[in-house]
């Protein structure tokens, strides 16, 4: 298994763990925020705005820890360059990730059109962000295994 595949698998597992723990914390701590009111919008907006920096910091920490463990285990450095294959794979993964998020965004807006409670829009947006990240990482793993 190549460095890129291992890095993507660790990134995927880390992202899923951070997301699950964050959701457990949010849903356990604030179950009353599901009624329809102005407080609902404020609550869910803060949930999304806090999730973004939490996930960024967690990804940075996971990446640093992975590189340290990888270096200790294999005595190899992280590749310092990206060739054309790496760039093509990253572009295709980004494209698929954006497609997944746009579909989730449209579903979130559709939930408002179908008169669902406003908190459903925010929940769909949060999950579409997670799914777009998962799609991007799985796309990278797939293309590193299969080739472009």
Phi, psi and omega per residue, in radians:
X1 nan 2.344 -3.079
X2 -1.371 2.920 3.112
X3 -1.027 -0.763 -3.092
X4 -1.110 -0.700 3.121
X5 -1.132 -0.795 3.122
X6 -1.076 -0.746 -3.137
X7 -1.087 -0.735 -3.140
X8 -1.196 -0.666 3.114
X9 -1.136 -0.773 3.101
X10 -1.108 -0.720 3.117
X11 -1.083 -0.750 3.132
X12 -1.109 -0.835 3.141
X13 -1.104 -0.731 3.116
X14 -1.105 -0.760 3.137
X15 -1.110 -0.735 3.122
X16 -1.126 -0.743 3.124
X17 -1.120 -0.785 3.119
X18 -1.062 -0.768 -3.124
X19 -1.119 -0.782 -3.124
X20 -1.111 -0.825 -3.138
X21 -1.127 -0.664 3.116
X22 -1.151 -0.765 3.124
X23 -1.133 -0.722 3.087
X24 -1.059 -0.726 3.114
X25 -1.112 -0.822 -3.095
X26 -1.152 -0.854 -3.066
X27 -1.261 -0.467 3.094
X28 -1.364 -0.654 -3.043
X29 -1.402 -0.591 -3.029
X30 -2.263 1.056 3.133
X31 -1.266 -0.317 -3.110
X32 -1.352 -0.111 -3.044
X33 -1.492 0.333 -3.102
X34 -1.739 0.029 3.088
X35 -1.426 2.866 -3.123
X36 -1.472 1.920 3.086
X37 -2.890 3.089 3.080
X38 -1.143 -0.558 3.120
X39 -1.112 -0.510 3.109
X40 -1.087 -0.825 3.137
X41 -1.102 -0.751 3.135
X42 -1.104 -0.775 -3.138
X43 -1.073 -0.900 -3.067
X44 -1.219 -0.572 3.058
X45 -1.124 -0.725 3.110
X46 -1.185 -0.598 3.086
X47 -1.054 -0.800 -3.137
X48 -1.190 -0.762 -3.115
X49 -1.176 -0.493 3.075
X50 -1.417 -0.611 -3.137
X51 -1.080 -0.635 -3.089
X52 -1.064 -0.977 3.132
X53 -1.192 -0.558 3.107
X54 -1.083 -0.774 -3.132
X55 -1.217 -0.611 3.112
X56 -1.139 -0.824 3.128
X57 -1.102 -0.745 3.130
X58 -1.094 -0.700 3.121
X59 -1.126 -0.704 3.112
X60 -1.104 -0.804 -3.136
X61 -1.119 -0.766 3.130
X62 -1.087 -0.719 3.124
X63 -1.116 -0.750 3.128
X64 -1.131 -0.803 3.135
X65 -1.106 -0.724 3.117
X66 -1.065 -0.789 -3.134
X67 -1.112 -0.665 3.099
X68 -1.133 -0.836 -3.136
X69 -1.145 -0.709 3.122
X70 -1.086 -0.742 -3.140
X71 -1.123 -0.745 3.134
X72 -1.167 -0.735 -3.055
X73 -1.279 -0.629 -3.014
X74 -1.999 -0.168 -3.049
X75 1.015 0.477 3.095
X76 -2.034 2.557 3.064
X77 -1.500 2.819 3.022
X78 -1.150 2.410 3.084
X79 -0.988 2.277 -3.045
X80 -1.592 0.028 -3.140
X81 -2.404 2.819 3.050
X82 -2.132 2.134 3.124
X83 -1.470 -3.042 -3.083
X84 -1.093 -0.648 3.127
X85 -1.082 -0.796 3.120
X86 -1.050 -0.722 -3.126
X87 -1.184 -0.723 3.119
X88 -1.123 -0.767 3.125
X89 -1.100 -0.735 3.118
X90 -1.111 -0.695 3.124
X91 -1.158 -0.743 3.117
X92 -1.155 -0.669 3.108
X93 -1.151 -0.704 3.106
X94 -1.127 -0.724 3.107
X95 -1.041 -0.861 -3.128
X96 -1.129 -0.635 3.104
X97 -1.115 -0.760 3.111
X98 -1.136 -0.703 3.084
X99 -1.036 -0.779 -3.136
X100 -1.093 -0.724 -3.140
X101 -1.186 -0.685 3.128
X102 -1.103 -0.712 3.085
X103 -1.086 -0.765 3.088
X104 -1.100 -0.700 3.103
X105 -1.089 -0.767 3.117
X106 -1.123 -0.661 3.064
X107 -1.121 -0.692 3.119
X108 -1.103 -0.763 3.113
X109 -1.193 -0.619 3.091
X110 -1.116 -0.537 3.110
X111 -1.144 -0.573 3.068
X112 -1.253 -0.662 3.123
X113 -1.116 -0.591 -3.123
X114 -1.518 0.255 3.061
X115 1.083 0.580 3.020
X116 -1.376 2.816 3.115
X117 -1.061 2.598 -3.088
X118 -1.046 -0.542 -3.129
X119 -1.132 -0.410 3.099
X120 -1.129 -0.633 3.102
X121 -1.044 -0.790 -3.116
X122 -1.180 -0.691 3.120
X123 -1.122 -0.743 3.113
X124 -1.118 -0.696 3.096
X125 -1.083 -0.768 3.133
X126 -1.087 -0.814 -3.132
X127 -1.214 -0.538 3.092
X128 -1.222 -0.567 3.024
X129 -1.095 -0.778 3.097
X130 -1.110 -0.791 -3.105
X131 -1.145 -0.594 3.108
X132 -1.160 -0.658 3.090
X133 -1.169 -0.748 3.118
X134 -1.089 -0.763 3.124
X135 -1.078 -0.735 3.129
X136 -1.096 -0.775 -3.125
X137 -1.207 -0.751 3.131
X138 -1.132 -0.637 3.064
X139 -1.064 -0.772 3.125
X140 -1.099 -0.803 3.124
X141 -1.047 -0.767 -3.136
X142 -1.048 -0.842 -3.094
X143 -1.257 -0.509 3.048
X144 -1.206 -0.578 3.109
X145 -1.336 -0.842 -3.019
X146 -1.483 -0.619 -2.998
X147 1.680 2.894 -3.094
X148 -1.678 nan nan
